Amino acid sequence: MKKIIFIMAVAGITAFSCTPKTVPTANTQTATADNLAQGKTIYENSCGKCHDLPEPTKYDAQKWVGIMNWMAPKAKLTEEQHKLVYDYVISVKK
């Protein structure tokens, strides 16, 4: 019985630690045109240098959280750059 409880506890901790973190709260209502332009530039230059870029409308805001949390460290984005890119990709409408 102790073994089952231990396994369940480890599985719970692992699942919790692997959940995506959230990016700084994006507020595209107050994002300036300049900030969105900066986000687009960072997206194209930092992200696009390693791979083809998906259209921002391909994913919803929640999916972009996971993508950004996975890719921003690889692109060596600062927290501010991370937020700018996130604000940009979720601001693009279909």
N, C-alpha and C positions, 0 to 999 in steps of 0.2 A: 504493500500500500504506500509506503514511504517513497518507493521508487517511482510510482505513478505520479504522486504529488510533485516530486522533484522534476520529473520530465515535463509535467504541465507547467510548472513555474518557469523552467528554462525556456520552453516554447513561448510562453507569454512575454517574457522579458525580451526574447529575440524578436518577436513580432512587433513589440512596442518600439524597440530601438531601430527597427528598419522602416518605420513609418516616415513619410516625407516630412521634413520641416516646412514651415511656411516661410514664404518670402516676406519681406517687409510689406505691410499692408499697402496694396496698390489702390490709388484713388485717381482713376483716370478722369473723374469729374473735375479735379483741380490740377491735373497734370497739364503743364503748359505745353504749347506747341514746340517750344525749344527743348523741353525735357523729352518729349516724344521723338523729336528729330535726333537728339543725342542717343536715345535708346535704339533707334533704327540704325544709326551709324555703328554703334557698338555691336549690335546684332549682326550686321553685314560684315564688319571687319574682323571682329573677334571670333564669332561663331562660324562665319563663312570661310575662314581660312583653312579649316580642317575638314569641312564636309558641306554637302549641299544643304541649303536651308529649307526647312519646311515652311509652307505658307503659314503665317500666324493664325489664320482662321481654321487650320487643320485640327487644332486642339482647343478645348475649352479652358477656362481660367484654372480649374483645379488640375487638369493634366499638365498645364504649363508649370505649375508649382513643382511637380515631380521632375519634369524635364530640366527646369532651371536649377533645382537643387542638385541634380546629378551633373549637369554640364558646367555650371558657373565655376566650380573649383578647377575643373580641367582647363577652362579658358582663362583662369587666373583673374576673374572679375572681382573687383572690390564690392563691398555691400551696396555702395551707391550705384555702381554700374549694373549690378544684379537687379536692383530695383528699377532702374531706367529701362533695361531690356524687358523686364517683366511688364512694366507699365505699357511699353510700346506694343508687345505682342498681344496683350489682351485688349488694347484699344482699337486694333484693326477689326473692322466689321466686315461681315460677309456681304 
